[in-house]
Amino acid sequence: MLALWPRFFAWLKMTQVRQTVTGASQLLWYAFTHLRVLRIPPVNAVFHRQIFFTGVEALRIVAVFGLLSGALVITQITSLVGGDSELTVKILIWTLVREVGPLFAAIIIIARSSAAIASELALMKTRHEMTSLYRMGIPPQDYLLVPRIAGVTLAVLGLTIYFQVVAIGGGLAISAMFQNVSYLDQVGRFLQTVKLSEFAVVAFKGCLFGLAISTISCYNGMQAQPSVTEVPKVAIKAVLQSLLFVFTLDAVIAYLGMLE
């Protein structure tokens, strides 16, 4: 009998994951088919506020993490491969551009915004604010969810590119100091080595991660029961599920890249 408990909990977790995937997918489709509501001034204001809170206010912390990541990667590469600047640039592309940059940007957004969005929506349900919107003839999905999903997605895409620029620029500067070569030569070698397809993959990952984070956070917030005790629960679920889906999507993209 005791041996059945692990299986039961595993089945329960898989059921929750399936419910989240189904619910988030339906929410994402709704947002995609209702993007026109962003033209409505109050909804557009929510959209711009979400971009500001998620993207603009995170610029400083993203710059710090990007610079530290670039410095860490470069110092480790230099200690392993020595002064081969061409190999250093290639490894920098393999690590920062392809994997570390998009993942770190997504993790920062999850830490800053995922719990906040889920908690805010849960509190709105607790305070019956969504009921008030219904009574005024305002669809809560259009006013609350669509601008948040669109805003977070654009913010994640922009911060991913910003993280890459800071990390690569800082990493190449540190590489130039360690190897006693010109910084401009390092930048030129990087631009000659990197392919446009790398940036296309980065943009694709940024959009995909942004959609996953925003829809999962909004979905968990909307699933909360009208009780104050639900707020921390949905915040934790939003963070953990966002991390799970981001890492899963990254692994799937990496696997598909290996098949090419």
Backbone hydrogen bonds, N-H to C=O, Kabsch-Sander energy under -0.5 kcal/mol:
donor,donor_aa,acceptor,acceptor_aa,energy
4,L,1,M,-1.3
5,W,2,L,-1.1
7,R,3,A,-0.6
8,F,4,L,-2.4
9,F,5,W,-2.6
10,A,6,P,-2.2
11,W,7,R,-2.7
12,L,8,F,-2.4
13,K,9,F,-2.4
14,M,10,A,-2.2
15,T,11,W,-2.2
16,Q,12,L,-2.2
17,V,13,K,-2.3
18,R,14,M,-2.5
19,Q,15,T,-2.4
20,T,16,Q,-2.4
21,V,17,V,-2.7
22,T,18,R,-2.7
23,G,19,Q,-2.9
24,A,20,T,-3.0
25,S,21,V,-2.2
26,Q,22,T,-2.2
27,L,23,G,-2.2
28,L,24,A,-2.6
29,W,25,S,-2.3
30,Y,26,Q,-2.2
31,A,27,L,-2.5
32,F,28,L,-2.4
33,T,29,W,-2.1
34,H,30,Y,-0.7
34,H,31,A,-0.7
35,L,32,F,-0.7
37,V,34,H,-1.7
38,L,35,L,-2.0
39,R,36,R,-1.8
40,I,37,V,-1.7
44,N,40,I,-3.0
45,A,41,P,-2.1
46,V,42,P,-1.6
47,F,43,V,-2.3
48,H,44,N,-2.3
49,R,45,A,-2.2
50,Q,46,V,-2.3
51,I,47,F,-1.9
52,F,48,H,-2.1
53,F,49,R,-2.9
54,T,50,Q,-2.7
55,G,51,I,-2.4
56,V,51,I,-1.4
57,E,52,F,-2.5
58,A,55,G,-0.8
59,L,56,V,-1.4
62,V,58,A,-2.5
63,A,59,L,-2.3
64,V,60,R,-2.1
65,F,61,I,-2.4
66,G,62,V,-2.7
67,L,63,A,-2.5
68,L,64,V,-2.4
69,S,65,F,-2.6
70,G,66,G,-2.5
71,A,67,L,-2.4
72,L,68,L,-2.7
73,V,69,S,-2.8
74,I,70,G,-2.3
75,T,71,A,-2.4
76,Q,72,L,-2.1
77,I,73,V,-2.5
78,T,74,I,-2.9
79,S,75,T,-1.9
80,L,76,Q,-1.3
81,V,77,I,-3.1
82,G,78,T,-1.5
84,D,81,V,-0.6
85,S,83,G,-1.4
88,T,84,D,-2.1
89,V,85,S,-2.2
90,K,86,E,-2.0
91,I,87,L,-2.6
92,L,88,T,-2.1
93,I,89,V,-2.0
94,W,90,K,-2.4
95,T,91,I,-2.4
96,L,92,L,-1.7
97,V,92,L,-1.1
98,R,93,I,-1.6
99,E,95,T,-1.5
100,V,95,T,-3.0
101,G,96,L,-2.3
103,L,99,E,-1.9
104,F,100,V,-3.0
105,A,101,G,-2.3
106,A,102,P,-2.0
107,I,103,L,-2.6
108,I,104,F,-2.3
109,I,105,A,-1.9
110,I,106,A,-2.5
111,A,107,I,-2.5
112,R,108,I,-2.0
113,S,109,I,-3.3
114,S,109,I,-1.0
114,S,110,I,-0.7
115,A,110,I,-0.8
117,I,113,S,-2.8
118,A,114,S,-2.2
119,S,115,A,-2.6
120,E,116,A,-2.4
121,L,117,I,-2.3
122,A,118,A,-2.2
123,L,119,S,-2.6
124,M,120,E,-1.9
125,K,121,L,-1.8
126,T,122,A,-2.2
127,R,123,L,-2.5
128,H,125,K,-1.0
129,E,124,M,-2.5
130,M,124,M,-0.8
132,S,128,H,-1.5
133,L,129,E,-1.8
134,Y,130,M,-2.3
135,R,131,T,-2.2
136,M,132,S,-1.5
137,G,134,Y,-1.6
138,I,133,L,-2.9
142,D,139,P,-0.5
143,Y,139,P,-1.9
144,L,140,P,-3.1
145,L,140,P,-0.8
145,L,141,Q,-0.9
146,V,141,Q,-2.3
149,I,145,L,-2.8
150,A,146,V,-2.4
151,G,147,P,-2.4
152,V,148,R,-2.6
153,T,149,I,-2.0
154,L,150,A,-2.1
155,A,151,G,-2.2
156,V,152,V,-2.7
157,L,153,T,-2.1
158,G,154,L,-2.5
159,L,155,A,-2.8
160,T,156,V,-2.2
161,I,157,L,-1.8
162,Y,158,G,-2.4
163,F,159,L,-2.8
164,Q,160,T,-2.0
165,V,161,I,-2.3
166,V,162,Y,-2.3
167,A,163,F,-2.9
168,I,164,Q,-2.9
169,G,165,V,-2.5
170,G,166,V,-2.7
171,G,167,A,-2.5
172,L,168,I,-2.8
173,A,169,G,-1.7
174,I,170,G,-2.2
175,S,171,G,-2.3
176,A,172,L,-2.3
177,M,173,A,-1.6
178,F,174,I,-2.4
179,Q,175,S,-2.3
180,N,176,A,-0.7
181,V,176,A,-1.6
186,Q,182,S,-1.8
187,V,183,Y,-2.4
188,G,184,L,-2.7
189,R,185,D,-2.5
190,F,186,Q,-2.3
191,L,187,V,-2.5
192,Q,188,G,-1.8
193,T,189,R,-1.7
194,V,190,F,-2.9
198,E,195,K,-1.0
199,F,195,K,-0.9
200,A,196,L,-1.9
201,V,197,S,-2.1
202,V,198,E,-2.1
203,A,199,F,-2.5
204,F,200,A,-2.3
205,K,201,V,-2.8
206,G,202,V,-2.6
207,C,203,A,-2.3
208,L,204,F,-2.6
209,F,205,K,-3.3
210,G,206,G,-2.3
211,L,207,C,-2.4
212,A,208,L,-2.3
213,I,209,F,-2.8
214,S,210,G,-2.4
215,T,211,L,-2.3
216,I,212,A,-2.1
217,S,213,I,-2.1
218,C,214,S,-2.5
219,Y,215,T,-2.7
220,N,216,I,-2.3
221,G,217,S,-2.0
222,M,218,C,-2.3
223,Q,219,Y,-1.4
224,A,220,N,-0.5
224,A,221,G,-0.8
227,S,225,Q,-3.0
230,E,227,S,-1.4
231,V,228,V,-1.3
233,K,229,T,-0.6
234,V,230,E,-2.6
235,A,231,V,-1.9
236,I,232,P,-2.2
237,K,233,K,-2.4
238,A,234,V,-2.3
239,V,235,A,-2.0
240,L,236,I,-2.6
241,Q,237,K,-2.6
242,S,238,A,-1.9
243,L,239,V,-2.3
244,L,240,L,-2.4
245,F,241,Q,-2.5
246,V,242,S,-2.5
247,F,243,L,-2.4
248,T,244,L,-2.1
249,L,245,F,-2.8
250,D,246,V,-2.3
251,A,247,F,-2.2
252,V,248,T,-2.3
253,I,249,L,-2.5
254,A,250,D,-2.3
255,Y,251,A,-2.3
256,L,252,V,-2.5
257,G,253,I,-2.1
258,M,254,A,-1.4
259,L,255,Y,-1.0
260,E,256,L,-0.6
260,E,257,G,-0.5
